[in-house]
Amino acid sequence: MKPGETGLKRVFDATIYSIQGLKAAWKYEEAFRMEIVLLVLLTALTFFLPVNKFEQLAMIASLFMVVIVELLNSAVEAVVDRIGSDYHELSGRAKDIGSAAVFVSMIFVGITWFVVLFV
């Protein structure tokens, strides 16, 4: 964004950049594409399950959390890859921690869906 942009122009520009980010994630990140497909399919499934609206919201929100964490993980990986292809312990650690965050968010989906459906 240009320095000094304020108000609706800033919001509009931020929206454009966000859409560009989503397009880039879709184009370059296979995991993002798979998670979006699962988000759509599992969200549709919630409409056929015997759950109330708050439970349905929790189930769908947990799916969105995976997508959000995946976007952040992809951003970390892009920055690390931008720095260089040489192995560095901190670069590996950053990528592993980002991956772990996605994994933990997926565990959260499993716990949320299990609790809603079986507890």
N, C-alpha and C positions, 0 to 999 in steps of 0.2 A: 504494500500500500504506500501511496505517496505520503510523505510526512505532512502532518497538518490536516489530513482528511478527517472530517467529523460528520456527525449526524447520519442522515440517510445514505449519503454517498459512501461513508465508511461501512455501513451495514451492507449495502449493495455489493461493494468490492469484496468484502469478507465472504459473502454468499457465493460470489463467482469463484473465489479461490477455493472454497470448500467443495464446490461442485467439481472443480478441476482435480482436487485431491481424491474425491470418490472415483472419478473416471480413471485416474492413474492407478489407484488401488485395484480397480476392476481389470484394467489392462495388464498390469504387471504382477499381481499377487494372486496366485492360484488358491491359496488358503482363504483369501478374502472372498473369492468367487464361490468357493464351496460353502463357506459360512453364510453367505447371502442366500444361496439356494436353500440351505437348511433352515435359515430364518424364515423364509417365505413358506416353505412346506410345513414346518412345525407350528408356525403362527396359524396357518389355515387349520391344522389339526386341532388346535385349542378350541375352535368353534364347535367341534363335534364331541368334545370331552365333557363329562359331567362335573364341571367346575363352575364356581361363581365368578363374577366379573373381577373381583380382587385377586383371586387365584390365577385367573387367566392373565391378568396384568402382570403378576409376578413371573409367570412362566415366560411371557413374551419379553418382559424387561430383562430377564436373565439371558435370553438369546441376543438381545441388543447389546448387552454388556460384552459378550464375546466379540461381536463385530467392532465395538469401540476399542477394546483392548488389542484386537488384531490390527486396527489402523495405527495405533500407537506403536505396536511392535514393528510394523512395516516401516514406520517413520524412523525408528531407531536403526533398523537394519540399513535403510537407505543412507542415513548419515554415516554410519560405520563404513559402509561400502564406498562412499564418496571419499573418505579419508585415504583409502588405499587397500590394495589386495594383499599386502604383506600381513602375515599372522602377527597379532599382538594379543597378549593375554587379556588386556582390558577390553579390546574389541570383541573377543570371544565371550568374555563374561557378560558384556552388554547384550549381545545377541542371545545368549543362553537365558539371561534373566527376563528379557522380553518374551522369549518363548515360554518360559515358566509362567509368566503372567497370563498368557493365553491359556495354558494348561489349567491353571487354577480357576480361571473364569469358566472353563468347560466343566470342571468338577462342580462348580457352583450351580451350573445349569442342571447337572445330574441330581444334585441334592435338592434343588428347588422342585424339579419335576417329580422326584420320588416322594418328597414330603406332601406335595399337593395331591398326588394321585393315590398314595398308599398309606398315609399316616392320618 
